[in-house]
Amino acid sequence: MELLGLSIPVWVIQLSIALIVLFGAFVVGQILNRLVIGRLAQLAQRTAWDFDDLLVGTVRGVPIALTMMLGIYIVLAIMPIEPALRVIGEKALTVILGMTLTLVVSRIAVVAVNTYFSASFSKEHNLPPPALFSNVLRSIVFLFGIIIVLESIGVPVGPALAALGVAGLAVSLALQDTLSNIFAGAQLIIAQQIRTGHYIRVDDSIEGYLEDINWRSSQIRQVPTNNTYIVPNSKILNAITLKFHDRDQEGTSFAVLVGVSYASDLQHVERVVLEEARQLQADFAEAEPSSEPFVRFYEFGDSSINLRVFIRATTYGNAAAMRHELIKRLHRRFDHEGIEIPFPQRTVHMRQEVPNQRVYLNDADTLS
């Protein structure tokens, strides 16, 4: 083929046309991305809703991908390609388009879930949303997307699904513990009885802030060491779990146990304990200054009369430091006031008389 008096091979002209089409598709995609996505971003900034801002971020760049795939389809249509290669190229393009749309849909779904969980908690604490729902939702979207793509290119998925069903039964038996943890995590999230940000105790051995609920385990951060427990979800679901405090809750009360001698003046003891507790509430930044401590005697113990003094902290994580300080102050004040904290003791009564001796005859003595 001659152009401007020059003999140019046909394949060079065809390649040039293909490159021009692809470059044009890229330019159009860039223009659409700037105009459409930019306009959507401006509209999203005018609203107080966070979801639309995140949604715009997930679809950014999608117009470029779509126009590029359209350009590839045009190139396949106009270029003299073997029919078999053309079919392969169209199917490959269909797969790329389907997986691109699946990726976009999965991102939108995950953003929606994360926005919901973020709105459920206080923005001040910036708690991460549970990852379990995000991962499960992403997997479900990709599963349906792969099925639709395979059907669109003529691959029968019915036999494959039947085989997967049989294989899934075997896998579910082999992964019974893992699946139980996954479903336990889903139940914890749906029930909302405990959620991220709660201060919990599991089986009287694991205590701290629930940081996240993941596929098979949950993260519980210990206070004040910041060590993290990785606890299987089924253990939390099936165990006796005590919820102390929510980060969004205003303050939490806790008790400090004290024992005093039976010879003590209980009115004097109550007055001294309340004075120290009130002073602690005023001195500590971690305390709730507006709360009023109170004392309750609750037991005649083996060697002491026991009482509980209730004070209030901003969060349950601060309770350990306040309990530590109150015990020191009470010990010092009791020593100053002459209030005895008794050691464990028992009164033993010794019998002086010898009990009557009973003599039992065996069968041989009776017969003789």
C-alpha positions in Angstrom: 0.0 0.0 0.0 1.3 3.4 -1.0 0.8 6.6 1.0 2.3 9.9 -0.1 4.4 8.0 -2.6 5.8 5.7 0.0 5.2 2.0 0.1 4.0 1.1 3.5 3.2 -2.5 4.6 -0.4 -3.3 5.3 0.3 -4.6 8.8 2.0 -1.3 9.7 -1.2 0.7 8.7 -3.4 -1.8 10.6 -1.2 -1.5 13.7 -1.3 2.3 13.4 -5.1 2.3 13.2 -5.3 0.0 16.3 -2.9 2.2 18.3 -4.9 5.3 17.3 -8.2 3.7 18.4 -6.7 2.6 21.7 -5.1 6.1 22.3 -8.4 7.7 21.4 -10.2 5.4 23.9 -7.7 6.3 26.6 -8.1 10.1 26.0 -11.9 9.8 26.0 -11.7 7.8 29.3 -9.5 10.4 30.9 -11.9 13.2 29.9 -14.9 11.2 31.2 -13.0 10.4 34.4 -12.2 14.0 35.0 -15.6 15.4 34.1 -17.9 12.7 35.5 -16.0 11.6 38.6 -14.8 15.2 39.3 -18.4 16.4 39.2 -19.6 13.6 41.4 -16.8 14.4 43.9 -17.9 18.0 44.1 -21.5 17.0 44.7 -20.3 14.5 47.4 -18.3 17.2 49.2 -21.4 19.3 49.6 -23.2 16.6 51.7 -22.5 15.6 55.3 -22.9 11.9 54.3 -19.6 10.0 54.3 -20.8 7.2 52.0 -21.0 9.2 48.8 -17.4 10.4 49.3 -16.2 6.8 49.7 -18.3 5.7 46.8 -16.8 8.3 44.4 -13.3 7.0 45.5 -14.3 3.4 44.6 -15.4 4.2 41.0 -12.5 6.5 40.2 -10.8 5.3 37.1 -13.6 3.0 36.0 -14.5 5.2 32.9 -10.9 4.8 31.7 -11.1 1.0 32.0 -14.5 0.9 30.2 -13.4 3.1 27.3 -10.2 1.1 26.9 -12.1 -2.2 26.7 -14.5 -0.5 24.2 -11.4 0.4 22.2 -10.1 -3.1 22.3 -13.5 -4.4 21.1 -13.4 -1.9 18.1 -9.9 -3.1 17.2 -11.0 -6.7 17.3 -13.9 -5.8 15.0 -12.0 -3.8 12.4 -8.8 -5.8 12.3 -8.5 -8.7 9.9 -8.1 -11.4 12.5 -8.7 -15.1 12.2 -12.2 -16.0 13.4 -10.9 -18.4 16.1 -8.6 -15.7 17.4 -11.4 -13.1 17.3 -13.6 -15.4 19.4 -10.9 -15.9 21.9 -10.2 -12.2 22.1 -13.9 -11.4 22.6 -14.2 -14.0 25.3 -11.1 -12.7 27.0 -12.5 -9.1 26.8 -15.8 -10.4 28.3 -13.9 -12.0 31.2 -12.0 -8.7 31.8 -15.1 -6.6 31.7 -17.0 -9.0 34.0 -14.3 -9.1 36.6 -13.8 -5.4 36.4 -17.5 -4.8 37.1 -17.4 -7.5 39.9 -14.5 -5.7 41.5 -16.4 -2.4 41.4 -19.5 -3.9 42.9 -17.5 -5.7 45.6 -15.8 -2.4 46.5 -19.1 -0.6 46.7 -20.6 -3.3 48.9 -17.6 -3.3 51.3 -17.8 0.5 51.5 -21.5 0.3 52.4 -20.8 -2.2 55.1 -17.9 -0.3 56.5 -19.9 2.9 56.5 -22.7 1.3 58.3 -20.4 -0.1 61.1 -18.5 3.2 61.3 -21.8 5.0 61.8 -22.8 2.5 64.5 -19.9 3.6 66.8 -18.6 6.9 68.0 -16.5 8.8 65.4 -14.4 10.2 68.3 -12.9 6.8 68.9 -12.5 5.9 65.2 -13.1 2.2 65.8 -12.4 -0.1 62.9 -15.4 -2.0 61.5 -15.5 -5.8 61.9 -13.6 -7.4 59.0 -15.7 -10.5 59.0 -18.7 -9.0 57.1 -16.4 -7.2 54.6 -14.5 -10.4 53.8 -17.6 -12.6 53.5 -19.5 -10.0 51.4 -16.5 -9.6 49.1 -16.2 -13.4 48.6 -19.9 -13.7 47.8 -19.8 -10.9 45.2 -16.8 -12.5 43.5 -18.4 -15.9 43.5 -21.5 -14.6 41.8 -19.4 -12.6 39.4 -17.3 -15.6 38.4 -20.5 -17.6 37.8 -22.0 -14.9 35.6 -18.7 -14.5 33.6 -18.4 -18.2 33.0 -22.0 -18.4 31.8 -21.5 -15.4 29.5 -18.6 -17.1 27.7 -20.4 -20.4 27.3 -18.8 -22.4 30.1 -21.5 -24.6 31.8 -21.3 -24.1 35.6 -24.0 -26.6 36.6 -21.8 -29.7 36.7 -19.0 -27.6 38.4 -21.5 -26.4 41.1 -22.6 -30.0 41.7 -19.0 -31.1 42.1 -18.3 -28.2 44.3 -21.2 -29.2 46.4 -19.8 -32.6 47.0 -16.3 -31.2 47.6 -17.8 -28.5 49.9 -19.4 -31.2 52.1 -16.0 -32.9 52.5 -14.3 -29.6 53.2 -16.9 -28.5 55.7 -16.3 -31.8 57.7 -12.6 -31.2 57.6 -12.9 -27.5 58.6 -15.6 -27.9 61.1 -13.8 -25.9 63.8 -13.0 -23.1 61.3 -16.6 -22.9 60.0 -18.0 -22.9 63.6 -15.7 -19.9 64.3 -16.9 -18.1 61.1 -20.6 -18.6 61.9 -20.0 -17.6 65.6 -18.4 -14.4 64.4 -21.4 -13.7 62.2 -23.7 -14.3 65.1 -21.7 -12.0 67.4 -21.9 -9.2 64.8 -25.6 -9.6 64.0 -26.7 -10.0 67.6 -24.8 -6.8 68.7 -24.8 -7.9 72.3 -21.0 -7.3 72.4 -19.3 -5.3 69.7 -16.0 -3.6 69.0 -15.2 -1.0 71.7 -16.8 -3.0 74.6 -14.7 -3.9 77.6 -15.4 -7.6 78.2 -14.2 -10.5 80.3 -14.3 -14.1 78.8 -14.4 -17.0 81.2 -12.8 -15.0 84.0 -9.4 -15.3 82.3 -9.4 -13.0 79.3 -10.2 -9.3 79.8 -9.8 -6.2 77.7 -11.3 -4.1 74.9 -12.8 -6.0 72.0 -10.9 -4.5 69.0 -12.2 -6.5 66.1 -14.2 -9.6 65.0 -12.5 -11.3 62.1 -13.0 -14.5 60.1 -12.3 -17.1 62.8 -11.1 -15.1 65.8 -11.5 -11.8 67.7 -8.9 -9.5 69.0 -9.1 -8.4 72.7 -6.6 -5.8 73.8 -5.5 -6.0 77.5 -5.3 -2.9 79.6 -2.8 -1.4 80.5 -0.2 -3.7 78.9 -1.7 -3.4 75.4 -1.2 -7.1 74.8 -3.7 -8.6 72.4 -5.5 -11.8 72.9 -6.5 -13.7 69.7 -9.6 -15.6 70.8 -11.6 -18.0 68.6 -15.1 -16.6 68.0 -16.8 -19.9 69.1 -15.1 -19.5 72.6 -16.6 -16.0 73.0 -20.0 -17.1 71.8 -20.2 -20.2 74.0 -18.5 -18.8 77.1 -19.9 -16.7 79.9 -18.9 -13.2 78.8 -19.2 -10.2 81.1 -19.5 -6.8 79.4 -18.1 -4.0 81.6 -18.1 -0.9 79.6 -18.7 0.6 76.1 -16.3 3.3 74.8 -19.4 5.4 73.9 -20.7 5.0 77.4 -20.2 7.9 79.9 -18.2 6.4 82.8 -18.4 3.0 84.5 -18.6 2.1 88.2 -16.5 -0.5 89.9 -16.1 -1.8 93.4 -13.1 -2.0 95.7 -13.3 -4.7 98.5 -12.2 -3.8 102.0 -12.3 -5.8 105.3 -12.2 -4.3 108.8 -12.0 -5.7 112.3 -15.1 -6.7 114.2 -14.1 -4.3 116.9 -14.3 -1.3 114.4 -16.8 1.5 114.6 -18.6 0.9 111.3 -20.0 4.5 111.2 -16.4 5.8 111.5 -15.2 3.3 108.9 -17.8 4.4 106.4 -17.1 8.1 106.9 -13.3 7.5 106.4 -13.7 5.4 103.3 -16.1 7.9 101.7 -13.7 10.8 102.4 -10.9 9.0 100.7 -13.0 7.9 97.8 -14.4 11.5 97.2 -10.8 12.9 97.4 -9.7 10.3 94.8 -12.6 11.3 92.5 -11.5 14.9 92.7 -7.7 14.2 92.2 -7.8 11.7 89.3 -8.3 12.9 85.7 -9.5 9.3 84.9 -12.3 9.6 87.4 -15.9 10.9 86.9 -15.8 14.1 89.0 -19.6 14.5 89.1 -20.2 11.0 90.5 -20.7 10.3 94.2 -19.0 7.3 95.8 -20.9 5.0 98.1 -20.2 2.2 100.6 -22.1 -1.0 101.2 -21.3 -3.5 104.0 -22.2 -6.9 102.7 -20.8 -9.7 104.7 -19.8 -11.0 108.2 -16.6 -12.7 107.1 -14.5 -15.3 109.0 -12.2 -12.7 110.4 -13.6 -9.3 109.2 -16.6 -7.3 108.3 -16.4 -6.8 104.6 -17.5 -3.8 102.6 -17.4 -2.6 99.0 -16.7 1.0 98.1 -18.1 2.0 94.6 -16.3 4.7 92.6 -16.7 5.7 89.0 -14.1 6.0 86.2 -14.3 7.5 82.7 -13.6 4.0 81.2 -13.2 0.6 82.7 -9.6 0.6 81.5 -8.8 3.3 84.1 -10.3 1.2 86.9 -7.1 -0.6 87.7 -5.1 2.6 88.3 -7.9 4.1 90.5 -8.3 0.8 92.5 -4.5 0.8 93.0 -4.5 4.4 94.3 -7.5 3.9 96.6 -6.1 0.8 98.3 -2.9 2.8 99.1 -4.9 5.7 100.4 -7.2 3.6 102.5 -4.2 1.6 104.0 -2.5 4.8 105.0 -5.7 6.4 106.4 -6.7 3.3 108.3 -3.3 3.2 109.9 -3.7 6.8 110.9 -7.2 6.4 112.3 -6.4 3.2 114.1 -8.8 1.1 112.0 -7.6 -2.5 111.9 -7.5 -4.6 108.7 -7.3 -8.0 110.3 -5.2 -11.0 109.2 -7.2 -14.2 108.5 -7.8 -15.8 111.9 -10.0 -18.4 113.6 -11.1 -19.0 117.2 -10.5 -22.6 118.2 -12.3 -24.1 121.2 -10.5 -27.0 123.0 -12.7 -29.6 124.8 -11.3 -30.5 128.3 -13.5 -33.5 129.1 -12.8 -36.9 127.6 -15.9 -38.2 125.7 -17.5 -41.4 126.8 -15.7 -44.4 125.3 -18.1 -46.7 123.5 -17.0 -50.3 123.3 -18.3 -52.3 120.4 -18.1 -56.1 120.5 -17.4 -58.1 117.4 -19.3 -61.1 116.4 -16.7 -63.5 117.9 -16.9 -61.9 121.3 -20.7 -62.1 121.3 -20.7 -65.8 120.5 -18.2 -66.6 123.2 
